Amino acid sequence: MNKIGFTLLEVLIALTLLAISFTGIFFLLNQSLDIESYSKDKTIVILKGYEKVIMYLDFNKEITNDDKNNIQYEFDKKSTIYPSISEVNLKVKHGSAVQTYVFYENR
């Protein structure tokens, strides 16, 4: 007798392998989307941080939070061992990305 087609066991094994491979693909897709979101947040944090540092140093602008774009700034000014120089720390947060800028200024 000549058998044509697949047995139920062969079909179940094929479906199991297919399900395992799709699970891996979906995991990689989800991870890719998370990385893409973090990259966007990190780019925004870097650009806005540099912008605030330049505005502060060149134009003496006050650093305030940007509620419209959901960007938070933490500003900390410390004195150094040199009386005329102060250390400035600026921490910028947006989404899951955080960037800290350290720069110095003359008082």
HELIX and SHEET records of a PDB file:
HELIX    1   1 LEU A    8  PHE A   59  1                                  52    
SHEET    1   A 3 GLN A  72  SER A  79  0                                        
SHEET    2   A 3 ILE A  85  HIS A  94 -1                                        
SHEET    3   A 3 ALA A  97  ASN A 106 -1                                        
END                                                                             
